[in-house]
Each structure stands twice: as C-alpha cells, then as structure tokens.
C-alpha cells in the first residue's frame, strides 16, 4: 500500500498520517462495521484528506461543493434504492410483496439494506463492502440502483480511478467476489438491461 499512497500523492492527493489502532476501533464502533484488511492497510499507510475521500478523523467528506457527514454518505445506497422505488418502480422479488404505501415500502427496503453488508465509502460514490472483513472485496460504484463493479479489489479500483502506474493491480481474482444482497441487485439490473437491449 505504500506504493499506492505514493502514486496517489504524485496525482495531487493530500494525505495525513495514517489512522492508528485506537482510531480504527473508534470508527468501527461509531459506524458499526469492521474495515476489510486491505482498506485498513491503506488507511494505516496514510489518510487521504483531499478530493472526495472520506476523512475518517473529522467524520466529513466533500461531495462537489458541499461537505457532508460520512454517516449521511453511508446512507446514500439506501436513499438511492428508495428513490428508485418511488420514481422507477424498483422492487426486489425476494423482498416479499411490495407495500402499496410508499413510506412502508421505504421502511421495508431500508430494513433489507440494514441486514446487508455495510458499504464503506472509499471515494465519491464508490464503496467497498465491509463483509467479508478480509482483503479482496470488489469496489462498487453506487448510483441509485445502478450498481456496478468498479474494481476487483481496492488496489485495482484505485489504479483505475486515478490512473496509477503501479505494478500490482488486483489480488489475482478473475471475477469479483460475491457479496450477498448487493449481488442480487447487480444481477437483477444487468438482467433487465440485457432484456431491454434485446428488445431494441
């Protein structure tokens, strides 16, 4: 990860000293997740504090011209799902019958998201699943229910997003690790996209 941090610094990303064990423990307790090992390693080498990287020390993140809380950003996936429930008639078949009351549908969808692996903000609307808490989880780009893989793992994502000239990209996985709940949404949306394309 030292190579990754060094390459990001050359791209103009500002860093503070990496998070310490006590800071990791506080953050994990505050947001109720465990950092996967590769993200923990990255943040211990250096804490990115510019661009749209979350600042885990201050609890804030820049989104465009605004500064919002990390807690609000972590609600982004659920908020996006609720938006598509209202505007685009989104619903997952395994969520049981869709309530006719919109607010009840929102509540049920949020309960389902709460049971899913937490999506940890990495940069902008890119997230890393907290489960399993090991290295190699895929980075997801999340825009409402338009959820796609944006990196097989953290290193390959950072190399892609910031065009980093680093030697090691990815952990050797040829396909993204399966992440419960989120994979079902990805699969559903891909299937619908393919169906629409065939109908054209």
Buried (B, 14 or more C-beta within 10 A) or exposed (E): BEBBBBBBEEEEBEBEEBBEEEBBEBBBEEBEBBBBBBBBBBBBBBBBBEBBBBBBBEEBBBBEEEEBEBEEBBBBBBBBBBBBBEEEEBBBEEBEEBBEEEEEBBEBBBEBBEEBBBBBBBBBBBBBBBBBBEBBBBBBBBEBBBBBBBBBBBBBBBBBBBEBEBEEBBBEEEEBBEBEBBBBBBEBBEEEEEEEEEEE
